[in-house]
Amino acid sequence: MARHEFRFVVDGVDLTSEQQSRIAGEIQKAGLSALSAAGAKLDTPLTLGHANLKLRPEWYGIWVIDGPFAQELGQKINDIGFWLQK
């Protein structure tokens, strides 16, 4: 299974948590749009991500997972009924 990772790094600029979350959300939207514009063929995509710095910082961003692993992970998420109350 292929893996491609793209990053956007801002260095030397102080950003508030709100600004960081807003930027992360915009990058998530741009990444999904770029997949579409590139004509990526996804069979069973599962999109996971968040823009909340307090929730596992290593998960900050967005992941698009496709194929059998996406189906397996999606079923596990459904089984536990994962959600976060704001």
Backbone bond lengths (Angstrom), bond angles and torsions (degrees), N, CA, C in turn:
res aa  C-N    CA-C-N  psi(-1)  N-CA   C-N-CA  omega(-1)  CA-C   N-CA-C  phi
1 M - - - 1.450 - - 1.525 107.99 -
2 A 1.295 116.29 131.72 1.471 122.27 -179.47 1.524 111.16 -80.22
3 R 1.316 115.06 148.85 1.472 120.35 175.72 1.520 107.73 -134.03
4 H 1.308 116.38 130.55 1.453 122.64 177.50 1.520 107.20 -127.01
5 E 1.321 116.59 130.86 1.464 120.38 -178.56 1.519 108.77 -123.87
6 F 1.326 116.35 132.98 1.452 122.82 178.94 1.521 107.39 -122.63
7 R 1.319 117.01 139.32 1.461 120.37 -177.52 1.522 110.99 -127.54
8 F 1.312 113.75 154.03 1.460 122.15 174.56 1.525 105.01 -130.01
9 V 1.299 117.23 119.08 1.458 121.49 -175.13 1.522 109.61 -120.44
10 V 1.333 116.15 133.23 1.459 122.40 174.62 1.524 106.44 -117.22
11 D 1.316 117.04 122.37 1.463 121.45 -176.74 1.527 109.17 -124.48
12 G 1.319 116.03 137.55 1.459 120.57 176.11 1.510 115.25 84.73
13 V 1.339 116.52 11.42 1.461 120.68 179.91 1.522 108.10 -123.43
14 D 1.324 117.24 125.44 1.456 120.79 176.23 1.525 108.87 -81.20
15 L 1.332 115.98 124.24 1.463 122.05 179.22 1.520 109.21 -123.61
16 T 1.320 116.24 141.72 1.458 120.17 174.66 1.528 108.93 -74.01
17 S 1.316 116.78 166.40 1.468 120.60 176.64 1.523 110.76 -59.81
18 E 1.327 115.87 -38.96 1.465 119.84 178.78 1.533 111.22 -63.44
19 Q 1.321 116.52 -43.50 1.466 120.11 178.36 1.526 110.71 -63.57
20 Q 1.327 117.25 -42.40 1.466 120.72 178.93 1.524 111.23 -60.97
21 S 1.331 116.82 -43.72 1.462 120.68 178.98 1.522 111.63 -64.00
22 R 1.333 116.14 -41.17 1.470 119.85 179.96 1.530 110.74 -65.07
23 I 1.325 117.07 -43.19 1.462 121.27 178.64 1.533 110.19 -63.43
24 A 1.338 116.41 -43.80 1.469 120.02 179.23 1.527 111.03 -59.10
25 G 1.322 116.82 -42.47 1.458 120.58 178.82 1.519 112.03 -62.50
26 E 1.322 116.64 -41.15 1.469 120.61 178.97 1.529 111.10 -67.26
27 I 1.326 116.86 -37.84 1.471 120.46 178.18 1.529 110.01 -67.24
28 Q 1.331 117.00 -38.70 1.460 120.09 176.58 1.528 110.61 -58.68
29 K 1.325 116.23 -47.61 1.468 120.44 179.50 1.527 111.10 -61.94
30 A 1.331 116.47 -42.57 1.465 120.32 -179.72 1.529 111.34 -64.53
31 G 1.333 116.97 -38.87 1.464 120.33 179.09 1.515 112.08 -63.64
32 L 1.331 116.93 -43.98 1.463 120.04 178.38 1.524 111.16 -65.96
33 S 1.318 116.69 -37.99 1.460 120.58 177.02 1.527 110.84 -64.62
34 A 1.330 116.81 -39.27 1.461 121.13 179.58 1.533 110.87 -64.69
35 L 1.322 117.95 -38.44 1.472 120.52 175.86 1.519 110.37 -58.84
36 S 1.305 115.86 -44.57 1.456 121.07 179.67 1.523 111.13 -65.44
37 A 1.330 116.56 -46.06 1.468 121.10 -179.13 1.522 111.78 -62.98
38 A 1.332 116.99 -32.36 1.459 120.99 -179.83 1.524 111.97 -80.46
39 G 1.330 116.82 -8.06 1.460 120.43 179.16 1.520 112.79 73.26
40 A 1.331 117.89 30.15 1.463 121.68 179.78 1.528 109.49 -62.82
41 K 1.312 116.23 132.58 1.464 121.83 179.92 1.523 109.06 -95.17
42 L 1.322 116.49 108.39 1.451 122.58 179.67 1.518 109.07 -110.85
43 D 1.339 116.67 129.51 1.460 120.73 -178.85 1.530 111.87 -82.88
44 T 1.322 116.32 -55.59 1.461 121.40 -177.41 1.523 108.94 -136.99
45 P 1.331 118.23 69.98 1.468 120.18 -174.22 1.522 113.24 -70.48
46 L 1.320 114.49 142.78 1.451 123.38 173.27 1.517 105.76 -125.67
47 T 1.320 117.55 123.35 1.454 121.85 -178.57 1.519 109.09 -108.41
48 L 1.331 115.54 123.25 1.457 122.19 179.37 1.511 108.63 -125.82
49 G 1.305 116.84 140.46 1.455 119.14 176.99 1.507 111.13 172.30
50 H 1.310 114.44 170.83 1.444 119.58 177.58 1.519 108.91 -161.43
51 A 1.309 115.68 168.01 1.463 121.73 178.24 1.521 109.33 -130.05
52 N 1.333 116.00 35.29 1.462 121.42 -178.61 1.522 108.31 -112.98
53 L 1.332 117.20 108.05 1.462 120.97 -175.84 1.527 112.97 -63.28
54 K 1.322 117.73 -22.41 1.462 120.63 -178.67 1.530 112.03 -78.65
55 L 1.328 117.38 -14.78 1.460 122.04 -177.88 1.523 109.43 -103.65
56 R 1.319 117.11 99.91 1.463 123.57 176.24 1.531 112.50 41.91
57 P 1.317 118.77 82.74 1.470 121.89 -176.39 1.526 114.28 -52.67
58 E 1.331 117.83 -29.61 1.474 118.98 179.46 1.524 112.11 -69.63
59 W 1.330 118.11 -13.07 1.455 121.29 177.10 1.523 111.94 -96.49
60 Y 1.322 117.61 0.88 1.461 123.23 -176.73 1.521 109.26 -59.76
61 G 1.291 117.88 121.52 1.460 121.47 -179.55 1.514 110.61 129.51
62 I 1.329 115.96 -145.25 1.461 120.67 -178.83 1.521 109.87 -146.03
63 W 1.313 115.61 141.17 1.453 122.39 174.96 1.518 107.31 -122.95
64 V 1.320 115.93 134.48 1.454 121.35 172.55 1.523 105.53 -113.45
65 I 1.319 115.98 114.78 1.458 122.28 -177.05 1.520 107.23 -112.49
66 D 1.336 116.65 137.57 1.452 120.93 -177.69 1.522 110.04 -131.40
67 G 1.303 116.27 157.71 1.457 121.08 174.54 1.520 113.42 91.50
68 P 1.341 116.15 -161.09 1.469 121.06 -175.63 1.531 113.35 -58.07
69 F 1.333 117.52 -38.80 1.460 119.57 -179.96 1.525 110.66 -63.77
70 A 1.327 117.40 -36.56 1.465 121.12 178.04 1.525 110.37 -63.15
71 Q 1.317 116.60 -41.36 1.467 120.31 178.98 1.524 110.64 -65.07
72 E 1.333 116.42 -44.17 1.463 121.21 -179.64 1.530 111.26 -63.58
73 L 1.330 116.27 -47.15 1.457 120.76 -179.44 1.525 111.60 -66.23
74 G 1.322 116.69 -41.30 1.465 120.96 177.89 1.515 111.74 -60.18
75 Q 1.320 116.90 -40.49 1.463 120.42 178.62 1.522 110.95 -65.87
76 K 1.332 117.33 -40.09 1.465 120.55 178.29 1.536 110.81 -63.23
77 I 1.331 116.56 -41.36 1.465 120.53 177.95 1.523 110.02 -62.43
78 N 1.323 116.78 -43.44 1.467 120.64 178.16 1.523 111.49 -63.15
79 D 1.329 116.12 -38.75 1.465 120.71 -177.74 1.528 112.23 -64.17
80 I 1.332 116.87 -37.46 1.467 118.65 -178.48 1.525 112.25 -91.45
81 G 1.328 117.24 -8.87 1.470 120.05 178.40 1.504 112.44 62.47
82 F 1.313 117.21 44.32 1.469 123.22 -175.01 1.523 112.30 -62.94
83 W 1.316 115.83 128.79 1.466 122.13 172.46 1.499 108.41 -162.30
84 L 1.300 116.17 156.42 1.452 122.05 177.86 1.513 109.40 -119.95
85 Q 1.317 115.26 132.10 1.454 119.76 176.68 1.520 108.64 -86.33
86 K 1.304 117.38 134.42 1.477 121.57 -179.86 1.490 110.20 -87.57
